[in-house]
């Protein structure tokens, strides 16, 4: 990474890590290999209660890259706590995020500088792609690649708006720092819902954001996640997260919506008669698991009230 310009845009990039000391150096190296022209960038690396040798690896990385790498530690496990710890150290105009199992493209910071030159832009997101040559099983339904971190909405720059079903995720995004001053800290009750919470808040507040196809990262495909049990666990978390966000944001309960009951009834009927391909059958199973988890979370909150 070359020396920043005096009038550079200040960007703080958050990288959370937990027990991935083996992956961390390459993720950090991708940041320092990025084109930094017009950008004064720091990398805030949050060790989120790791029990491996992350601390030693992080110390070596900081010695190698200097003050542009800021090591942080958060003892409470959970992405919401790691994000809050990093946000407390932010001093730049822009806050960006990517993950420890990702590698940013060389023009990543340049895309940030270009997009935020427009003062009306509040946030951006971009594609998260698997390495070339990666293959997925036939049983994986269309539209569920996001559970593995994969995001691709095409080659056109698009504004986040009704009709475009893209979603900002912490795996690849950038926002004006003032957004987080309005947004406040992530609630402690979240564990895996931080992406959905932020995305829904941005939508509800009418913030202006764009999907930028050249603002991309490569996501390592982890074989341990490419199995049906992983997706079943994901469906349970998804239902819980949807219910949590709907409750905290005072959104209508999905179980009170006729369209949702029609959708779930269709899934159940197809399961009963065994209709569809293996991917279609698995989609119906996952949708039913999401609904069951959503209902259980709502009932649990009602009982605790």
MOTA-V219267 format. One record per helix or strand of 2 or more residues. SS is the DSSP state (2 for helix, 1 for strand). FROM is the first residue (numbers start at 1). TO is the last residue. Records with the same first field share a line. If there is no record, write none. Layout:
BEGIN
SS = FROM-TO  FROM-TO
END
This chain:
BEGIN
1 = 9-17  39-48  69-74  94-99  102-104  123-125  128-130  158-159  172-176  209-211  217-219
2 = 21-32  54-68  79-87  108-115  145-148  177-183  194-204  223-225  228-248  254-256  258-273  278-304
END
